[in-house]
Amino acid sequence: MPSAPRRSPATAQRNWIEAHNSAERVDASAGKEALYRQAARLGVRGRSSMTKQQLVDALRRANTRGTATART
């Protein structure tokens, strides 16, 4: 954590950590099972009927949403 957030109040520190830790990397070369488990952790709906590419796309969207939410 950079020094400015480290000197900030606890709430600001928590927000900074959440914003920077919320996005998991999406490894498009990972197996479908690994992508499915990651989708389950993120609560992606409809994951059981998705293809591998659809899972990758859904995970990227979920990460973008999670990061945007954490930064507000």
N, C-alpha and C positions, 0 to 999 in steps of 0.2 A: 504494500500500500504506500503511495506517495506521502511525503511528509505533511502536506496541507490537510488531507483528510484525516491523517493520524492525529493532528492537533485539534480537529473539529469535535463537536459534541458527539456523544454515542450514537444518536439517531443518524447523523450525517455519515458516520463511519459505517453503520449498518447498511444504509442506502447505497453507499459506494461499493461495498462488498457484494451486495445482492445484484447490482447492475453489472458488475464485472464477472460474477460467477454464474449468472443465470444461463448464459448460452453455452450449451454443450456443442462440441465439434461434431459435425456429421461426416463420417467416413464413408463415402460412396462405395469404397471397395470392400467394406465390411459385408459379412454375410447377412442374409435376410433375417435370420434369427436374432442377431445382434441388433439390427435396426429395429426389429419388432420390440425387443426388450426396451430399447431406448424410447421408442414411441409410447410404450406402456408407462414408463416412468414419467413422461411428459403429458400423459393423458390424451394422446391423439385418438380421436374417435374414428371408427371405421378401419382401424389398422389391420384387423384380421382378414379383410378382403382385398388389401392393397398389394400391388406388385412391389418389387424391390425399389424401382424408380419412384413409384408413388410414395413409398415410405420415406425415401431420401428427401423428396420435395416437401412432404408434410412436416418432416423434422426441421427442415430449414425454415419453413413458415412458423412453426411453433417456437423455434429459437428466436426468430425476429420479434414475434409477439412478446415472448418472455422478457427479452432485453428491453423492449420499448416500455413495457409495463413497469419493470424494475426502475427505469430511469425517470418515471413520472412521480 
